[in-house]
Each structure stands twice: as C-alpha cells, then as structure tokens.
C-alpha cells in the first residue's frame, strides 16, 4: 500500500477506530499491522500485549511520517501546476516542509 493510501486509512482509524476485543495480542488491527512493521506506532514492542489501539496512534513517529507523506503528495500536485523554476513552487512547498524544522524525537 502506498503512503497516501495508508495515510487515508490512518485518518479513518483516528475518526472511527477499530475496537479490538480483549485478549488481542498486540491490539493492532491486521489492516494496520504495516504501521507496526514500520515502527511508527506508540508501542511497548511486546508481541503478547500493547497499548489500546487509539493510544498506539498517538505517536510522534507516525505524526512525522504523515507529514512526510503529505509533503510528497503536495510536491506531485505543485509540479503539475507550476514549473520547478517558478518561485511560487518553492514558496508553496516550503510551507509543507516546515515539520522538518521541529525536532520531535
């Protein structure tokens, strides 16, 4: 699954989180296990237990990854509307890259 589709699914999970039944090993829905594999979740990293699902989504790594995906999507859109040499291209893109200036780790 590409980043933009996965980010859309993360958005869906934030708005309508999957409620995992008690006793689920890591409390991560199988459709979102790729986030666990990418080490983007707020996690205990235990295979037999973890935080509840909505708390796993409260992750600085996930936040940073989400902004990098948004920047990639915006870059594609801006390239369609502006030439790379155009000053507006770099000015618009700069606003979507400001997350890089914040050290959240």
C-alpha positions, -999 to +999 in steps of 0.1 A: +000+000+000+015+034-009+019+061+016-011+083+007-035+053+008-021+042+041-024+077+055-060+078+044-066+046+063-048+061+094-072+090+091-101+066+090-088+048+121-085+081+140-121+091+133-136+056+136-111+034+155-113-004+153-122-017+187-101-047+194-115-075+215-100-082+249-071-106+247-059-095+212-022-100+212-010-065+202-042-046+199-033-035+163-059-042+136-045-066+110-051-039+083-028-015+102-001-040+110+021-024+084+024+006+108+037-017+135+062-032+110+073+003+100+078+010+138+055+041+135+032+033+165+034+042+201+041+007+213+056-014+241+070-036+213+058-067+232+043-094+210+018-105+236+004-072+248+004-035+239-015-002+245-050+001+233-053+008+196-061+045+197-032+051+221-008+034+196-018+060+171-005+088+194+030+086+181+055+112+171+069+089+145+035+084+130+030+122+130+063+129+113+057+101+087+022+116+080+037+150+073+063+135+050+036+117+030+017+150+028+048+168+015+053+141-012+017+144-023+019+182-024+051+180-044+033+160-071+004+184-072+026+215-073+047+201-101+015+198-122+006+234-116+040+252-115+073+248-132+101+238-107+118+271-115+087+291-106+092+310-073+056+300-062+065+263-064+093+266-039+073+290-016+043+267-015+064+236-010+083+253+018+051+256+039+046+218+037+081+211+047+082+231+080+076+200+100+113+191+093+124+221+114+109+207+146+128+181+165+101+158+179+123+128+188 
